[in-house]
Amino acid sequence: HLSTAGAVSGYSIPTFWLALMLLLLFAVKFQEWGLPSLPSGGAYDVRGGGGFWDRVEHLILPAFSLAFVQTALWTRYIRSQMLEVLSQDFIRTARAKGARERMVIFRHGLRNAVMPLITLMGLAIPEMFGGSLIIEQIYNYPGMGQLTFNAAMGHDYPVIMGTVLFVAFLVIMGNLIADVAYAVADPRVRF
């Protein structure tokens, strides 16, 4: 029940509000309280030279803000799929044959419940790009989302068309990855 409540609340929180609250807590308040804080914006610290760990530290809050809502959606979806699959006849048959509960849940149940989730994950690739536009503005992170926003504000149509083409490419690649993952996850799908 706790994970369901967390998933529902996670899906209900707007991404921009979550990003602002994370920024307020982990960058502003932690620094105010004397705790180790995360950077509030940018891709690297100008004074530090921008080493690998500095860039990772600057990426933690934007990446978490983007992934949190998607993870909450996937958690709700996999839960409903598992409940549906666990009530099917082949699960009852596996239990009647004497299979261990762990094997029934993971081998039979999860394997069949994860199939529709593969489609959602494939389509999440371009969706993350769309969400990054707002997150990059909040965290002042120089990426494709900020490039698109600045191009739209400056009426730079070739850059806008390039980013739209890139998102279309991501949609195609996401669908291709999902199709290949189907073949890996379920041998019946192979040609």
N, C-alpha and C positions, 0 to 999 in steps of 0.2 A: 504493500500500500504506500509505503514511503517513496519507493522509486516511481510509482505511478503519479503520485502527487508532485514529485520533483520534475518528472517529464512534462506533465501538464503545465506546471508553472513555468518551466523552461521554454516551452513552445509559446506560451502566452506573452512572454516578455518581448517587447520590441527590441530589435538588435541595437538600434542607436541608443536606447535608454540603458541597456545593459552595458554598452561600451562606455557611456558617460559615468555610470556607477562604478565600474571597474577602475576607470581612470581616477575618479575621486578617491576610492578606497586605497588602491595599491600604489598610486603615484603620489597623491597629495597627502592623504591622512597618514599613511605609513611613514612618510618623510617627516611629517609634523610630530608623530609619536616617537621618532627616533629609531624606527624599525627599518630593516633593509627594504628599500622601495624599488619599484620598477620605473623606467623612464616614461615620461608623459607624452612623448611624441618624437617623430623623426625616425630615420632608419638606422642611425648610429650617432654616437656622441662625437661632436666636432672636436672636442679637446682630446679625446682618447685615441683618435686615429681610425676607429671603426674596425676593430678586429672581429674575429668570428664570434666570440662569446658576447661581444657588445651588440652585434647585429641580432643574435639570438635573443638577447635580453630585450631588445626593442621590438621584437616580433611576438613576444609572449602574449601581451594584452590584445593586439589586433587579431591574432590567430584564435585565441580563446573566444573572443567576441563573435567571430564568424562561425566557429565550430559548435558553440554551445547550443544554439537554436536547432541546428541540423541534427545534432546528437539527440536532443530531446525528441525531435520528430521521429527519428529512427527507433528510439527506445519504445515509444508508443506504438509504432507500426509493428515492430517485431513482437511485442507483447500480444497484440491482437491477433497476429498471424499464428503465434504459438498456441494461443487458446483455441483457435479454429482448428489447427492441425492436430492438437492433442485430443480433440473430440472425434476424430475420424476413425473409421473401422480398422485400418491397418495398424494403428497404434494399439487398439484394443487387442488385435490379433498378436502383436509382438509381446504384449504383457501376458496374454494367455499362454504363449509358448514358453514363458518363464524367463524372458529376457530381463536383465537388471534394469531398474528404473533409470539409472544414469545413461545406459546405452539407448533406452527407448527415447529419452528426451533429446540427447545430443545426436545420435546417429539417425534416428528416424524422424523425430520431430523437428529439430533445428535445421536439419538439412533440407527439409521440404518447406519450412517457414522462411528460410533465407532467400529463396528464389525471387519473390517479388521485391525484396529489399535491394537486390542487386540492381534492378532498374532504377530505384530511387537514388542509389549511390552514383550510378552513371550520370544521371541527370543533375546531380548536386554539383558537378564540376562547373558547368556554366552558371549555376545559381549562386555559387560562392563568388564568382566574379561580379555578378550584379550586386550582391551584398557588400562587396569590398569597396564600392564607390562611396558609400556612406561612412564605413569604418575608416577608410583612408583619410577622409576629410576630418573625422573626429580626432584621430591620432596623428594627423599631419604626416602620414606615411607616404612616401613617393612611390606610387605603383600605377598599375593600369587604370584603376578606378579614379585616381586623382587626375591622371592624364586625360581620361574621358570627360571628367567634370570640367577641367580647365578648357578643354577643346570646345565643349558645348557652350560655356560662358563666353568664349572668344570667337564663336562662330567659325571654328576651324573645321570645315566640312570634310576635307580629306582624312584628318585624324579620326573624326567620328566614324566615317565609313570604314576605316581600317580597324577600329575597335569592334564595330558591329560584325565585320567579317571574321575577326578573331573569335568573337563569342559564337558565331555560327560554326566555326571550326571546332570549338570546344564542345558544342552540342553533338556534332557528328562523332568526335573522338569519344565522348562520354557514352554514346550509344554503342559504338564499336567495342569499347572496353566492357560494357555491360553484356553484350552478346558473347564475347569471348569468355567472360566470367561465368555465364550460363553454362557454356560447354564444359568448363572446368568443374563447376559445382554439381552438374547433373549429367551423367554420361548418356542419358537418353536423348539429349538435345544435339549431340554430335551428328555430323553429316553421315 
